[in-house]
Amino acid sequence: MTDTKLTAPPPAQAPEGPDASGLAALEVLLSRSSNNMLMDPAPDGANLNLILQAASRAPDHGRLTPWRFVVIRGGARQAFTKLLREATLARDPEIPPAALNKIDRLGQTPLIIAIGTDLKDSAFPRSEQELSGAAAAMNILNAVHALGYAGKWVTGGNSHDPAVHAALGFTPPNRVLGFLLIGTARMALPEQDRPVPADYAVEWLGPKETRPLG
Ligand SMILES: Cc1cc2nc3c(=O)[nH]c(=O)nc-3n(C[C@H](O)[C@H](O)[C@H](O)COP(=O)(O)O)c2cc1C
């Protein structure tokens, strides 16, 4: 039998200061924005693998991997468009043609990743497992941006439609959390104003007592 004696981990050290790679990673987070004006190329091969790997760093209570991704690209996008069109018309036979055109445009996205749940029978509640799926999706969007591509998370009636879920292989209680549209940005979109921490973060001092962050 092999010796499985574990060695103690090195003592935790306070970081000495930001290093270049840490700052570069932060720059990725602080510069990402959504863009659905997309063209080829989309990430594939090793890049797509890296992007999907980023999901594995999402917080996941109990290590359940409670999410599942369905990659839609190439010729399968035509079948995806047909699926969304049929589902949309089944929900609303009177839908204006403009709405169907929007689906056709969505179906031309270079790469679509349907993010959905793969809920596990566990003491950890379904809501936590779904949140882990959302965190995985966010990691994917950040990885897409880090590699120089662009993306956007969209939902809408089709993402909530059980017929669409079933066709993508999500059976209840699992569901689609959203579609990530991915490709190369056709153009940079105007930068949006962003909230700053003072808008959404306070310091808690005790029950019902907070103060703005200094
Ligand atoms: C769960 C979820 C669903 C979304 N669905 C849509 C959508 O259907 N259509 C849309 O234009 N934006 C949708 N958004 C918002 C965009 O993904 C994006 O966050 C928004 O356009 C702001 O851009 P930003 O990411 O650069 O801040 C959704 C976001 C989330 C988190």
The ligand as a Gaussian input file, in Angstrom:
#p B3LYP/6-31G(d) Opt

LIG

0 1
 C      -30.865000      35.822000     -15.500000
 C      -30.647000      36.928000     -16.496000
 C      -31.455000      37.022000     -17.618000
 C      -31.287000      38.033000     -18.552000
 N      -32.090000      38.073000     -19.656000
 C      -31.914000      39.062000     -20.563000
 C      -32.687000      39.090000     -21.756000
 O      -33.507000      38.216000     -22.019000
 N      -32.494000      40.110000     -22.615000
 C      -31.589000      41.108000     -22.368000
 O      -31.446000      42.020000     -23.183000
 N      -30.823000      41.074000     -21.247000
 C      -30.964000      40.090000     -20.357000
 N      -30.194000      40.047000     -19.229000
 C      -29.262000      41.158000     -18.990000
 C      -27.992000      41.030000     -19.807000
 O      -27.423000      39.748000     -19.681000
 C      -26.949000      42.075000     -19.339000
 O      -26.597000      41.840000     -18.009000
 C      -27.467000      43.462000     -19.485000
 O      -27.696000      43.736000     -20.854000
 C      -26.486000      44.503000     -18.921000
 O      -25.253000      44.383000     -19.534000
 P      -23.933000      44.215000     -18.676000
 O      -23.788000      42.743000     -18.382000
 O      -22.866000      44.783000     -19.535000
 O      -24.127000      45.014000     -17.421000
 C      -30.301000      39.021000     -18.324000
 C      -29.461000      38.917000     -17.202000
 C      -29.634000      37.882000     -16.304000
 C      -28.718000      37.785000     -15.110000

